[in-house]
Amino acid sequence: MTLLAFGINHTTAPLAIREKVAFAPETLEQALRQAREQAQLQEVAILSTCNRTEIYAASEAEAEQLTRWLVEHNQMGDYDLSSCCYCFRDEEAVSHMMKVAGGLDSLVLGEPQILGQMKSAYAVASQAGTIGGVLHTAFQQVFGIAKRVRSETGIGENPVSVAYAAVTLAQQIFSDLKEDTALLIGAGETIQLVARHLREQGMTRLIVANRTLERAHALAQEFAAEAILLADIPEQLHRADIVISSTASQLPLLGKGAVESALKKRKHKPMFMLDIAVPRDIEAEVGRLDDVYLYTVDDLHEVIDQNKQSRVAAADKAQSIIAEGVSHYRDQLRARDAVATIKAFRHQAESYRDVELEKALRVLAAGGDPEQILTQMARNLTNKLLHTPSANLREASTQGRADVIQIARELFDLSDDDLAGNAPDKETEDKRD
C-alpha cells in the first residue's frame, strides 16, 4: 500500500483556484467517503485551509485519478488542475506532511495553527471511518515530529502569523489604531488571534460578527467587544474603519452594494478590508471602489517575508528533526514488514507442530512406546521445518547466490564451529536457548 500526499497550496495555485477546491467543514465527512469510493482510495484524509487543500491517502491510485476526482467533486467542468497539483509518495509523502504540520510549508513560516488543522483533519477522517493502519501510523509520526519542531526549535517564537500580518498591514494604512473601529467577521482561531493583536496595539472598539450570536458573544466577552449577527453587518458596516473576515462560508458575505452604502454613510472616509477566507468572504468587485483598500490572504506575502528571517535558522534545525522522523517512519515500515513475515513463519511452524502432535497422541492412545513416539515426532517436525529452507539454500548455492547463504548463516546464528560440523559447547547452547 502506497502513502500519498496530493494537493495544491499557496505556492502552486492562486487564490482564485484554491477557493474552488476548498472544502467546507460540514461537507468533509461526505467528501471523504466519496473520495474513497470514486477515486479508489483504501484510506483517505483531507486537509483544507486558506492556503492549501491536500488529500492524504493509502492507495495505488495515480495523481491523475485524484486530480480528476477533485475537479469533478467541485464541479469545475473541464478545468485543467494538473499544473497546480503535486503528489508525493511514501517517504516523500510523510516528509511533506511533517513539513506542513511543523509550519515549514506555510505561507507564514512556523505558523502554529496548521498543526491543529491537521489534527482536525485526522479526527474528521477517523469519525468518517476512512482512516486505517497506513494513515494512522503516518499521522502519529507526523504529530510527534511537529511537537518536537515546536519544542526544540525557535520557529514559533516571534509573531509571524497570518493574524499578526493582518494587523501589521492595517497599521500601514492607519498609523494609530487606537482611534479606529474594527469589524471582525467570524469567530474562529484566526479571528481570535487578530482580536488579540489589535488589543495589544491599543484598539478598544471591536465588533465581532458571526452566524450565531452565542459564538460572537463568547469572543466579544473575551476582548470587551460588541457582538452582532452576520445579518446585521449591512446596518453596522459604516462604523468600521477596519474589516477583517475569516469564515468558512462557501458564498461571499459582503458585496459591492453593501460596501457602497456604508461608504456613503461614512462620507467616503477610507476603509481597510482584509479577506483572509478561502473561499473569499468579500466580493472581488469591492476592491474597485474608491476609498476601499481591499486585500486578500495572498497580499500578505510581503509583510510576512519582512518578519520571518529570524525563523530561518530554526527552520534548518526543524529540517533535521524531520529527517530523523522520516528515518524512524521508514524503520517502522520495515519492522511492520518483518512482523508480517514472522507471523506467517510462526503460523506455518505451529501448523507442522499441531499435525505431528496429533499423530503422536493417536499412537500413544493406541499403546505405542512413548520414547519411540517422541523421537519420531521430533524427527518429523525437524524434517518439515528444515525441508523448504534446505531446498532453497541448495538452489541458491547452485545459482552462486552467496548473499542468500550469508543471510541464512546470520538468520540461524551459525558459528564457524557449526559450519565445521562441531557440536556447540554448553555456553553456546545456553545463549541460543
C-alpha positions as CSV (number, residue, x, y, z in Angstrom):
1,M,0.0,0.0,0.0
2,T,1.4,3.4,-1.0
3,L,1.1,6.5,1.1
4,L,0.1,9.6,-1.0
5,A,0.2,13.3,-0.2
6,F,-1.6,15.1,-3.0
7,G,-2.8,18.7,-3.3
8,I,-2.4,22.4,-4.1
9,N,-1.1,25.2,-2.0
10,H,-0.3,28.9,-2.0
11,T,2.9,28.3,-3.9
12,T,1.4,26.3,-6.7
13,A,-2.1,27.9,-7.2
14,P,-3.5,31.4,-6.8
15,L,-6.4,32.2,-4.5
16,A,-8.9,32.1,-7.4
17,I,-8.2,28.4,-7.9
18,R,-7.7,27.5,-4.2
19,E,-11.1,28.7,-3.3
20,K,-12.6,26.5,-6.0
21,V,-11.3,23.3,-4.3
22,A,-11.7,24.3,-0.7
23,F,-13.9,22.0,1.4
24,A,-16.5,23.4,3.9
25,P,-16.1,21.7,7.3
26,E,-19.7,20.4,7.2
27,T,-19.1,18.6,3.9
28,L,-15.9,16.9,4.8
29,E,-17.2,13.5,6.0
30,Q,-19.3,13.0,2.9
31,A,-16.4,14.1,0.7
32,L,-14.1,11.6,2.4
33,R,-16.5,8.7,1.7
34,Q,-17.0,9.8,-1.9
35,A,-13.2,10.2,-2.4
36,R,-12.6,6.7,-1.1
37,E,-15.2,5.2,-3.4
38,Q,-14.8,7.3,-6.6
39,A,-11.0,7.8,-6.5
40,Q,-10.4,4.2,-5.4
41,L,-8.6,5.0,-2.2
42,Q,-8.3,2.5,0.6
43,E,-7.8,5.2,3.3
44,V,-8.2,9.0,3.0
45,A,-8.0,12.2,5.0
46,I,-8.5,15.8,3.6
47,L,-6.8,19.0,4.9
48,S,-8.5,22.2,3.7
49,T,-7.2,25.6,4.8
50,C,-7.0,29.1,3.3
51,N,-3.5,28.2,1.9
52,R,-3.9,24.6,0.8
53,T,-6.2,21.7,0.0
54,E,-4.4,18.3,0.4
55,I,-5.5,14.7,0.2
56,Y,-3.6,12.1,2.2
57,A,-4.4,8.6,1.1
58,A,-3.3,4.9,1.2
59,S,-3.8,3.7,-2.3
60,E,-2.1,2.6,-5.5
61,A,-4.0,5.4,-7.3
62,E,-2.2,7.8,-9.7
63,A,-2.2,11.5,-9.3
64,E,-4.4,11.8,-12.4
65,Q,-7.2,10.0,-10.5
66,L,-7.0,12.4,-7.6
67,T,-6.9,15.4,-9.9
68,R,-9.9,14.2,-11.8
69,W,-11.9,13.5,-8.6
70,L,-11.1,16.9,-7.2
71,V,-12.2,18.6,-10.4
72,E,-15.4,16.6,-10.6
73,H,-16.3,16.9,-6.9
74,N,-16.0,20.7,-7.1
75,Q,-17.9,20.8,-10.4
76,M,-15.1,22.6,-12.2
77,G,-16.1,21.3,-15.6
78,D,-13.1,20.5,-17.9
79,Y,-10.7,22.7,-15.9
80,D,-7.1,21.5,-16.0
81,L,-5.9,21.4,-12.4
82,S,-2.8,19.3,-13.1
83,S,-0.4,22.2,-13.4
84,C,-1.2,23.3,-9.9
85,C,-1.0,19.9,-8.2
86,Y,1.8,18.0,-6.5
87,C,1.9,14.4,-5.4
88,F,4.4,12.8,-3.0
89,R,4.7,9.1,-2.3
90,D,5.8,7.0,0.8
91,E,8.8,8.6,2.5
92,E,8.5,11.8,0.5
93,A,4.8,11.9,1.4
94,V,5.4,11.6,5.2
95,S,8.2,14.2,4.9
96,H,5.9,16.6,3.2
97,M,3.2,16.0,5.9
98,M,5.8,16.7,8.6
99,K,6.8,19.9,7.0
100,V,3.2,21.0,6.7
101,A,2.4,20.1,10.4
102,G,5.6,21.8,11.6
103,G,4.8,25.0,9.7
104,L,7.7,24.8,7.3
105,D,5.5,24.7,4.2
106,S,3.2,27.5,5.3
107,L,2.8,31.0,3.9
108,V,3.9,32.1,7.4
109,L,7.0,30.1,8.3
110,G,6.4,28.3,11.5
111,E,2.7,29.4,11.9
112,P,1.1,27.4,14.8
113,Q,-2.4,26.9,13.6
114,I,-1.7,24.3,10.9
115,L,-0.9,21.5,13.4
116,G,-4.3,21.9,15.0
117,Q,-5.9,21.9,11.5
118,M,-4.0,18.6,10.6
119,K,-5.2,17.1,13.9
120,S,-8.7,18.1,13.0
121,A,-8.4,16.5,9.5
122,Y,-7.3,13.3,11.1
123,A,-10.1,13.4,13.6
124,V,-12.8,14.0,11.0
125,A,-11.4,11.2,8.8
126,S,-11.4,8.9,11.9
127,Q,-15.0,9.8,12.5
128,A,-15.9,9.1,8.9
129,G,-14.2,5.7,9.1
130,T,-11.7,6.4,6.3
131,I,-8.5,6.1,8.5
132,G,-6.7,2.7,8.5
133,G,-3.3,1.4,9.6
134,V,-1.3,3.2,7.0
135,L,-2.6,6.7,7.7
136,H,-2.8,6.2,11.4
137,T,0.9,5.3,11.5
138,A,1.8,8.3,9.3
139,F,-0.3,10.8,11.3
140,Q,1.1,9.7,14.6
141,Q,4.6,10.1,13.3
142,V,3.7,13.5,11.9
143,F,2.2,14.8,15.1
144,G,5.2,13.6,17.1
145,I,7.7,15.3,14.9
146,A,5.6,18.5,14.7
147,K,5.6,18.6,18.5
148,R,9.4,18.2,18.5
149,V,9.8,21.0,16.0
150,R,7.8,23.3,18.3
151,S,9.6,22.4,21.5
152,E,13.2,22.0,20.2
153,T,13.4,25.0,17.8
154,G,12.6,28.6,18.0
155,I,10.5,28.5,14.9
156,G,7.3,29.7,16.6
157,E,8.8,32.3,19.0
158,N,8.3,35.5,17.0
159,P,4.8,36.7,15.9
160,V,4.7,36.0,12.2
161,S,1.2,34.5,11.9
162,V,-1.4,35.4,9.3
163,A,-3.3,37.3,12.1
164,Y,-0.2,39.2,13.0
165,A,0.5,40.1,9.4
166,A,-3.1,41.2,9.0
167,V,-2.7,43.7,11.9
168,T,0.7,44.8,10.6
169,L,-0.9,45.6,7.2
170,A,-3.7,47.5,8.9
171,Q,-1.1,49.6,10.7
172,Q,0.4,50.6,7.3
173,I,-3.0,52.1,6.4
174,F,-4.0,53.5,9.8
175,S,-0.9,54.6,11.8
176,D,-2.8,54.9,15.1
177,L,-5.3,52.1,15.6
178,K,-6.4,53.4,19.0
179,E,-8.8,55.8,17.3
180,D,-10.3,53.3,14.9
181,T,-13.1,50.7,15.0
182,A,-12.6,47.1,13.7
183,L,-15.3,44.7,12.5
184,L,-14.1,41.1,12.8
185,I,-16.2,38.7,10.8
186,G,-16.0,35.1,12.1
187,A,-15.2,33.6,15.5
188,G,-12.5,31.0,14.7
189,E,-8.9,30.8,15.8
190,T,-7.6,33.3,13.2
191,I,-10.1,36.0,14.2
192,Q,-9.3,35.3,17.9
193,L,-5.6,36.0,17.1
194,V,-6.5,39.1,15.1
195,A,-8.5,40.4,18.1
196,R,-5.7,39.7,20.5
197,H,-3.1,41.6,18.3
198,L,-5.5,44.5,17.8
199,R,-5.9,44.8,21.5
200,E,-2.2,44.7,22.0
201,Q,-1.9,47.7,19.6
202,G,-4.3,49.6,21.8
203,M,-7.5,49.3,19.8
204,T,-10.6,49.4,22.1
205,R,-13.5,49.4,19.7
206,L,-14.1,45.9,18.3
207,I,-17.2,44.4,16.7
208,V,-17.5,40.7,16.3
209,A,-19.9,39.3,13.7
210,N,-20.8,35.7,13.5
211,R,-23.5,33.4,12.1
212,T,-24.6,32.5,15.7
213,L,-24.8,35.2,18.4
214,E,-23.6,32.8,21.0
215,R,-20.2,32.3,19.4
216,A,-20.0,36.1,18.7
217,H,-20.8,36.8,22.4
218,A,-18.2,34.3,23.6
219,L,-15.4,36.0,21.6
220,A,-16.7,39.5,22.3
221,Q,-16.7,38.9,26.0
222,E,-13.0,37.9,26.0
223,F,-12.0,41.1,24.3
224,A,-14.6,43.5,25.6
225,A,-16.1,43.8,22.2
226,E,-19.6,44.2,20.7
227,A,-21.3,41.1,19.3
228,I,-23.6,41.1,16.2
229,L,-25.0,38.6,13.7
230,L,-23.9,38.3,10.2
231,A,-27.3,39.6,9.1
232,D,-26.6,42.8,11.0
233,I,-23.4,43.7,9.1
234,P,-25.1,45.9,6.4
235,E,-26.5,48.1,9.1
236,Q,-23.3,48.3,11.1
237,L,-20.7,48.3,8.3
238,H,-20.4,52.1,8.2
239,R,-19.0,52.1,11.7
240,A,-15.9,50.1,10.7
241,D,-12.6,51.6,9.7
242,I,-11.1,48.1,9.5
243,V,-12.9,44.9,8.4
244,I,-11.1,41.6,8.7
245,S,-13.0,38.5,7.7
246,S,-12.2,34.8,8.1
247,T,-15.2,32.4,7.9
248,A,-15.9,29.0,6.3
249,S,-18.7,30.4,4.2
250,Q,-18.9,29.0,0.7
251,L,-20.5,32.2,-0.6
252,P,-19.4,35.8,-0.2
253,L,-20.8,37.7,2.8
254,L,-20.1,41.2,1.6
255,G,-21.0,42.5,-1.8
256,K,-20.3,45.8,-3.6
257,G,-23.7,47.2,-2.9
258,A,-23.4,46.9,0.9
259,V,-20.0,48.5,0.9
260,E,-21.1,51.4,-1.3
261,S,-23.9,52.1,1.1
262,A,-21.5,52.1,4.0
263,L,-19.1,54.4,2.3
264,K,-21.9,57.0,1.7
265,K,-22.8,56.9,5.4
266,R,-19.1,57.4,6.2
267,K,-18.9,60.3,3.7
268,H,-16.2,58.3,1.9
269,K,-13.9,58.0,4.8
270,P,-11.4,55.2,3.8
271,M,-12.0,51.6,4.8
272,F,-9.3,48.9,5.1
273,M,-10.7,45.4,4.3
274,L,-8.7,42.2,4.6
275,D,-10.3,39.0,3.4
276,I,-8.3,36.0,4.7
277,A,-11.0,33.4,4.0
278,V,-10.9,30.8,1.3
279,P,-13.4,30.8,-0.5
280,R,-13.5,34.6,-0.2
281,D,-15.9,36.4,2.1
282,I,-15.8,39.7,0.3
283,E,-16.6,40.0,-3.4
284,A,-13.6,40.9,-5.5
285,E,-15.5,43.8,-7.1
286,V,-15.4,45.7,-3.8
287,G,-11.7,46.3,-4.4
288,R,-12.7,48.6,-7.4
289,L,-14.4,51.1,-5.1
290,D,-12.7,54.3,-4.3
291,D,-11.8,54.7,-0.6
292,V,-11.6,50.9,-0.1
293,Y,-8.3,49.2,0.5
294,L,-9.2,45.5,-0.1
295,Y,-6.6,42.8,0.4
296,T,-6.7,39.0,0.4
297,V,-4.5,36.4,2.0
298,D,-2.2,36.4,-1.0
299,D,-1.4,40.0,-0.4
300,L,0.3,39.2,3.0
301,H,3.4,37.7,1.4
302,E,5.5,40.9,1.6
303,V,4.5,41.6,5.2
304,I,5.3,38.1,6.2
305,D,8.7,38.0,4.4
306,Q,9.8,41.0,6.4
307,N,9.2,39.2,9.7
308,K,10.3,35.6,9.0
309,Q,14.1,36.0,8.7
310,S,14.5,35.2,12.4
311,R,12.9,31.8,11.9
312,V,15.1,30.7,9.0
313,A,17.8,29.2,11.3
314,A,15.2,27.5,13.4
315,A,13.7,26.0,10.2
316,D,17.1,24.4,9.3
317,K,17.1,22.6,12.7
318,A,13.5,21.6,12.1
319,Q,14.5,20.0,8.8
320,S,17.0,17.8,10.7
321,I,14.3,16.8,13.1
322,I,12.0,15.9,10.1
323,A,14.8,13.9,8.5
324,E,15.0,11.9,11.7
325,G,11.3,11.4,11.7
326,V,11.3,10.1,8.1
327,S,14.0,7.7,9.0
328,H,12.0,6.4,12.0
329,Y,8.9,6.1,9.8
330,R,11.0,4.1,7.3
331,D,12.2,1.8,10.1
332,Q,8.6,1.3,11.3
333,L,7.5,0.3,7.9
334,R,10.4,-2.2,7.6
335,A,9.6,-3.6,11.0
336,R,5.9,-3.9,10.0
337,D,7.0,-6.0,7.0
338,A,9.2,-8.2,9.3
339,V,6.3,-8.7,11.7
340,A,4.1,-10.0,8.9
341,T,6.8,-12.4,7.8
342,I,7.5,-13.6,11.4
343,K,3.7,-14.2,12.0
344,A,3.5,-16.2,8.8
345,F,6.6,-18.3,9.7
346,R,5.3,-18.9,13.2
347,H,1.9,-19.9,11.9
348,Q,3.5,-22.4,9.5
349,A,5.7,-23.9,12.2
350,E,2.7,-24.2,14.6
351,S,0.7,-25.9,11.9
352,Y,3.5,-28.5,11.5
353,R,3.7,-28.9,15.3
354,D,-0.1,-29.5,15.6
355,V,-0.1,-32.1,12.9
356,E,2.8,-34.1,14.4
357,L,1.4,-33.7,17.9
358,E,-2.0,-35.1,16.8
359,K,-0.2,-38.1,15.2
360,A,1.8,-38.8,18.3
361,L,-1.2,-38.6,20.6
362,R,-3.1,-41.1,18.5
363,V,-0.2,-43.6,18.6
364,L,0.2,-43.0,22.4
365,A,-3.6,-43.7,22.9
366,A,-3.1,-47.0,20.9
367,G,-0.5,-48.1,23.4
368,G,2.7,-47.2,21.5
369,D,6.1,-46.8,23.1
370,P,6.3,-43.2,24.4
371,E,10.1,-42.9,23.8
372,Q,9.8,-44.0,20.2
373,I,6.8,-41.8,19.6
374,L,8.6,-38.7,20.9
375,T,11.7,-39.5,18.9
376,Q,9.6,-39.9,15.7
377,M,7.6,-36.8,16.4
378,A,10.8,-34.7,16.8
379,R,12.4,-36.2,13.7
380,N,9.2,-35.5,11.6
381,L,8.9,-31.9,12.9
382,T,12.6,-31.2,12.3
383,N,12.3,-32.5,8.7
384,K,9.2,-30.4,8.0
385,L,10.8,-27.3,9.4
386,L,14.0,-27.7,7.5
387,H,12.9,-29.1,4.2
388,T,11.9,-25.9,2.4
389,P,14.8,-23.8,3.7
390,S,17.3,-26.6,2.9
391,A,16.0,-26.9,-0.7
392,N,16.1,-23.2,-1.2
393,L,19.6,-22.9,0.1
394,R,20.8,-25.7,-2.2
395,E,19.1,-23.9,-5.1
396,A,20.8,-20.6,-4.1
397,S,24.2,-22.3,-3.9
398,T,23.9,-23.7,-7.4
399,Q,23.0,-20.2,-8.7
400,G,26.0,-18.7,-7.0
401,R,23.9,-16.5,-4.7
402,A,26.4,-16.2,-1.8
403,D,24.3,-13.4,-0.3
404,V,21.5,-15.8,0.4
405,I,23.9,-18.3,2.1
406,Q,25.3,-15.5,4.2
407,I,21.9,-14.2,5.3
408,A,20.9,-17.8,6.3
409,R,24.0,-18.1,8.5
410,E,23.0,-14.8,10.2
411,L,19.4,-15.8,10.4
412,F,20.1,-19.1,12.1
413,D,23.1,-17.8,14.1
414,L,25.5,-20.4,12.6
415,S,29.0,-20.1,14.0
416,D,32.2,-21.3,12.4
417,D,32.1,-24.4,14.6
418,D,28.6,-25.1,13.4
419,L,29.8,-24.9,9.8
420,A,32.7,-27.2,10.6
421,G,30.3,-29.8,12.0
422,N,31.5,-29.4,15.6
423,A,28.9,-29.7,18.4
424,P,28.4,-26.4,20.2
425,D,29.6,-26.1,23.8
426,K,27.1,-25.8,26.6
427,E,27.6,-22.0,26.9
428,T,26.7,-21.5,23.3
429,E,23.7,-23.7,23.7
430,D,22.6,-21.8,26.7
431,K,22.8,-18.5,24.8
432,R,20.7,-19.9,22.0
433,D,18.1,-21.1,24.4
